[in-house]
Amino acid sequence: MGTPGALPAWKATIFFFNLISAAVAKRHVVYWNSTNTRLTAGDLSIQVNLNDYLDIYCPHYPDKGTEGPVQPETLALYLVGEVSFQGCVETRGAIKRWECNTPYAPFGPVRFSEKIQRFTPFSLGFEFLPGRHYYYSSLPAEEGPPLPCMKLRVTVCCEPTSEGSKQIQETVPESSACSLRTASPPLLFILVLLLLTT
């Protein structure tokens, strides 16, 4: 059965896999406020890989009691098409991702994280394709001050390199079975560990 307090092998394997996958994924941080000149100039571009995270920090002010002559920035961030990215206007195809409407959050700036993934199990999640560009822009909230146009371009690495590889991907028949030939290396590693521990 095992010694009391000992961690079962499968739990240890899952924990180890989570540690490795967290260490491999990068976190790309953007402070979304009007003092970020790269955002206001519209030239901020980030290249990400699948399974990376995009962390967006909202504008934050230390204390509501020390409010100065400037009204706190509140805004909504949108995922927009390339044409809409040229100007900061809400368009029909824009997807509202987040609202930065808590400038006096007690524990620091509000952070929104977007996991860059090919498939998402969440209904409000977004799926990203390799080799594509995605565009974020913001509009000031109605109750907030007027803000400059702030924009971010995210490029997901990497597009398949040849037409042949695209053809192969498109012509492979769908199957519910997974062969060892197409399984990912971390999955194979976990499978080997499980076999060795049983």
C-alpha positions, 0 to 999 in steps of 0.5 A: 500500500505504501508508507503513510504520508508518502506521495503516490507516484502518479501524483508526484509525476503530475506535480513534476510535469506541472513544474516543468511546463510552468518553467518552460512557459514565458510570461510577457508583461505589459503595463497598460496605461498612458505612461507606457509610451510604446503603447501610445505610439502604437509600436509595441509588438511582442512575439510569443510561443504557444503556452506562453502567457500575456500578463496585462496590468491595469492602471493602478493608484495607491489610495483613493483618499490621495486623489490628485487633480488627475482622474484615474484611468479606466478603460476596456481592452479589445482584441481587434482585427488588423484594420481596426488596429490602425485606429482606436475605435470599437468595431463590430468584430472587436472582442472585449477581453477585459475592463480595467475599472478598479484603479484603487484595487487594495492589493496592487494593480489588477492583472489579466492573463491570457494564455496563448494556446491553440485550444481552450476548454473555456467558453470565454477563452481565445484560441491562437494560431501559430504564425498569426498576428493578434491586435489589442487596443483600448478605449477609455471607459465612459466614466474615465478621463479621455485617453490616448490610443494604446495598442499592442501587436502579439505575434504567435510563433511559428508558422509551418515552414513549407507547403508540404508540412501544411499539406500533411497537417491538412490531410492527416485523418482525424483519429481518436487514438494517439500513436506514440509517433505523434505524442509529445515528448513530455507525455512520453516521459510521463508514460515511461515514469508511470510504467517504471513506478508501477 
